[in-house]
């Protein structure tokens, strides 16, 4: 079995994205239920570490070192960037809806994936960059614009949580992005195109 796994890894870069995804998902689900997330992170770190060795036939079959939640999330983000992202056709929903926050759509094969980041989460994320104090809540056109500007980062965050599956997300395939997901991912928010407009007097807090 080890020889079969080694042979697969040495030909990894020659495999299609669909086949790599299938192998990754199968390998990441063979352990005990509570160990699935850690196993997926360990496999993602191994693939990233040895991605340039594939095809040389000299991959070490040693166990990867343990990591914390932050480095594990980063490993899954790198796996997304290197051809393992589950969700494709990632986009911001600019249409009318009643959800108070950023709504995102993606596609996983024949299944539509919906993700959501509440307005308060977007506000806290923006405040962590701006440090304005007494933060002003974002309007829909503002957080939609931020979503489009930061689409790649959002895709990595959503994909990392989506890949954990139904065992770790009761709403799967719906993904709600929490601020804890953002901090674990290590992603930064680009606010370079955010325009803060002065509020009319009726919106000012009385002192």
Secondary structure, 3 states (H helix, E strand, C coil): CHHHHHHHHHCHHHCCHHHHHHHHHHHCCCCCHHHHHHHHHHHHHHHHHCCCCCCCCCCCCCCCCCCCHHHHHHHHHHHHHHHHCCCEEEEECCCCCCCCEEEEEEEECCEEEEEEEEHHHHHHHHHHHHCCCCCCCCCHHHHHHHHHHCHHHHHHHHHHHHCCCCCCCCCCCCEECCHHHHHHHCCCCCCCCCCCCCCCHHHCCCC
